[in-house]
Amino acid sequence: MSQPKPSWRASLDDRAGLAGRAAIVTGGGGGLGRAAVLGLAAAGVRVAFCDIDADALACTAADVGELGPAVHAVHADVRDGDALAAFFAAAIEELGGVDVLVVVPGGTRHVAFIETGSASWQRMIELNFVHVARSVQLAAPSMIAGAGGSIITVSSTEGHRAAPGMAVYGAMKAAVESLTRTLAVELSGAAVRVNSIAPDMVRTEAAVVRGWFPADESAPAARLTHEIALPMGRMGTEAEFADAVLFLASDLASYVTGQTLFLDGGSRAAAGWWRWPGGGFRVKPPREIVDHLLAGGGGAEP
């Protein structure tokens, strides 16, 4: 016989108590940024967001409009310091302040470090770190002048381990983690909490389009890849990222600051322990798999 659902389990959105608050999201048009915008809007938050992709920006703005809360959407490149400052000034004026900041944009390309140059490094630094620091500096004064707030940066598991082919990206994500911890201490007296979300293998449509993740998650090769590499045996979802944002933004996390929430299905905890078929968790592939590979065995691409 099923038990009645306790009232506190009604929904995270209801328990978060964020209705009526104001949030700014950078990179809110698509991917994880879009998930954050829609999750906050569903919780009754008034949202301002920017994105470099005008089409994605318009699509997300329309979806937020259907949910009800006020929305302020601006086409802007977060690497442009003047454009970013103008966006924040207009957003804070429109919203009457800001309670929540979610800083999302980042990105990289896979290439050996010795094949890159200072121009590409600078682009990575501007996108993955400098824009984060600027955003916090632009939003924090409004929070300090008000009742405090919650700042959420987005780092990556690559900031906590080696990142072959993504050296500068990984270094900048580690820098974001360090910045997050320092700001958590510096801003603690103003009731501003600063935390980070470090995703790994969270599926977004943008990542599928770029070919980073398989289009069909149910395909045998995709399922087997996830079962081997991810302790939970599956990829994360945009909705789960939005839930993490809601938690850190809300008073449910009122005593949480300077922390990193790993949204990774256990990959960081596993630290190289893979679930090989028929062999349980091992740090090395089973002998039969090694023999198969040495014999020239292949198979479908993951």
SULCOR-V836917 format. One record per helix or strand. SS is the DSSP state (alpha for helix, beta for strand). FROM is the first residue (numbers start at 0). TO is the last residue. If there is no record, write none. Layout:
BEGIN
SS_FROM_TO + SS_FROM_TO
END
This chain:
BEGIN
alpha_6_8 + alpha_11_15 + beta_21_25 + alpha_30_41 + beta_45_50 + alpha_53_66 + beta_70_74 + alpha_80_94 + beta_99_102 + alpha_112_114 + alpha_117_144 + beta_148_153 + alpha_156_158 + alpha_166_185 + alpha_187_189 + beta_191_198 + beta_201_201 + alpha_204_208 + alpha_219_228 + beta_235_235 + alpha_237_248 + alpha_250_252 + beta_259_262 + alpha_266_269 + beta_273_275 + beta_279_281 + alpha_286_293
END
